[in-house]
Amino acid sequence: MNVTIVDYQSGNISSVINSFTEVAKGKVKIEVTSEINKIKSCDKIVLPGQGSFKSCVDSLNKISGLVETLKDFAITNKKPLLGICVGLQMFADIGYEEAETKGLGWISGKVSKIDNQNGKFKLPHIGWNEIEIQKESKMFKDIKNKSHMYFVHSYEFIPEDKSIISATTNYSSKIVCAVERDNLFGTQFHPEKSDKIGLKIIDNFLNL
Amino acid sequence: MLKNRIIPCLDVKDGRVVKGINFVELKDAGDPVEQAKTYSDGGADEICFLDITASNENRETLIDIVRKTAKKCFVPLTVGGGVRTIQNITDLLLAGADKVSINTAAVKNVDLVKKASKKFGSQCIVVAIDAKKVSENKWEVFTHGGRNKTGIDVVDFAKKVEENGAGEILLTSMDKDGTKSGYDVDLLKTITNNTNIPVIASGGVGTLDHLYDGIVKGGASAVLAASIFHYGEFKIKDAKEYLNSKNVSVRL
């Protein structure tokens, strides 16, 4: 099996590479690339994302044919794709970080700043928070409810269709922290930085 | 709910972990890669490396140590010391750091914080502030590992780095560092009350109760400590169990 981590110059993806390489342990081939042909022919895609919604979308668009290729892969052909952090947020129609920016539009919804309730909640939301699993999920196989995951973000994904939400976390309000629809997966938290439990989630994705 | 973080800090010099009192009299405290791994296996919420001499002796930070550590530790890794340019940050992030901490360079040129947070995202830009008390409820920013006085008020500077996109503040009390007499709680309170980004408390931990004070009295989102963990006085687990027993929420 070949798993591609999409390298579209979206900031720091070393931790994603390290953790997937650790879990794959040579059984699964992990490739880090932005080459369209390689992405087309792989079995699973990981779409990381750091920095702002706008900078990530802009970087994706800079690589000719990448957005269409990802859409064919994940939406038309329904092959497994995991978006992490801004990688997940980009599934939305629209994001409001820096400037109003069109997302990939794969899951109807928007990405807005977390309400800090007049400074009561510090932003970014940084650190370990418990996830509340909302539905049976392939990604959360053997993961206990209320497990701790590592978060670092100031914006949240608000999807229209609540049935795709697989987990939430409490910070200021109930924040969507994982989505799952067919073979499309996303986590707001960073499984690559979430210790052994995070590595288990990566393992679940590789074992799909 | 969001948990309070416990962050063991490894002061690194010439590839070894060291610990001193008030930033001088350095003692050898082991191999950084090995120690980072022990901490992450032991439940540390993050790991922090500070290359304490880089800024002063014009050395680049220990990219190789970062690279080796990042392959073994799957909790966030912050690296600081001698970070002066966007290129320095790029190198550390590529080696596997998750966050980079900027100290002296942020004081000299706050634009670096702005540019870095714009380029890499606020989530990976920590500004480390070394503060020294100058009078009642007044602290000043120091640079170069606590050697140089700047005349800049710490509250003004904390607000300025927040405005310029810092994701977190790592606040060290120079008066307390290495003394084991507890954090400067007044300093912490002043900064946590005047900023809206997470503050990491640093400098002075000698007992587990000091960690409690940093979080509960000082309002810190995370507590950083070095010597109490290095010399085996306490394990990360002890600290977490103690805080939990006092109703401070931690990741157990």
Boltz contact constraints between the chains, C-beta under 6 A:
constraints:
  - contact:
      token1: [A, 11]
      token2: [B, 120]
      max_distance: 6.0
  - contact:
      token1: [A, 11]
      token2: [B, 121]
      max_distance: 6.0
  - contact:
      token1: [A, 12]
      token2: [B, 93]
      max_distance: 6.0
  - contact:
      token1: [A, 14]
      token2: [B, 96]
      max_distance: 6.0
  - contact:
      token1: [A, 15]
      token2: [B, 98]
      max_distance: 6.0
  - contact:
      token1: [A, 18]
      token2: [B, 70]
      max_distance: 6.0
  - contact:
      token1: [A, 18]
      token2: [B, 71]
      max_distance: 6.0
  - contact:
      token1: [A, 19]
      token2: [B, 74]
      max_distance: 6.0
  - contact:
      token1: [A, 50]
      token2: [B, 121]
      max_distance: 6.0
  - contact:
      token1: [A, 51]
      token2: [B, 121]
      max_distance: 6.0
  - contact:
      token1: [A, 119]
      token2: [B, 196]
      max_distance: 6.0
  - contact:
      token1: [A, 122]
      token2: [B, 196]
      max_distance: 6.0
  - contact:
      token1: [A, 122]
      token2: [B, 197]
      max_distance: 6.0
  - contact:
      token1: [A, 122]
      token2: [B, 198]
      max_distance: 6.0
  - contact:
      token1: [A, 124]
      token2: [B, 123]
      max_distance: 6.0
  - contact:
      token1: [A, 124]
      token2: [B, 167]
      max_distance: 6.0
  - contact:
      token1: [A, 126]
      token2: [B, 198]
      max_distance: 6.0
  - contact:
      token1: [A, 127]
      token2: [B, 2]
      max_distance: 6.0
  - contact:
      token1: [A, 127]
      token2: [B, 5]
      max_distance: 6.0
  - contact:
      token1: [A, 128]
      token2: [B, 3]
      max_distance: 6.0
  - contact:
      token1: [A, 128]
      token2: [B, 45]
      max_distance: 6.0
  - contact:
      token1: [A, 128]
      token2: [B, 251]
      max_distance: 6.0
  - contact:
      token1: [A, 129]
      token2: [B, 2]
      max_distance: 6.0
  - contact:
      token1: [A, 148]
      token2: [B, 251]
      max_distance: 6.0
  - contact:
      token1: [A, 152]
      token2: [B, 123]
      max_distance: 6.0
  - contact:
      token1: [A, 170]
      token2: [B, 1]
      max_distance: 6.0
  - contact:
      token1: [A, 171]
      token2: [B, 2]
      max_distance: 6.0
  - contact:
      token1: [A, 193]
      token2: [B, 76]
      max_distance: 6.0
  - contact:
      token1: [A, 195]
      token2: [B, 74]
      max_distance: 6.0
  - contact:
      token1: [A, 195]
      token2: [B, 75]
      max_distance: 6.0
  - contact:
      token1: [A, 199]
      token2: [B, 74]
      max_distance: 6.0
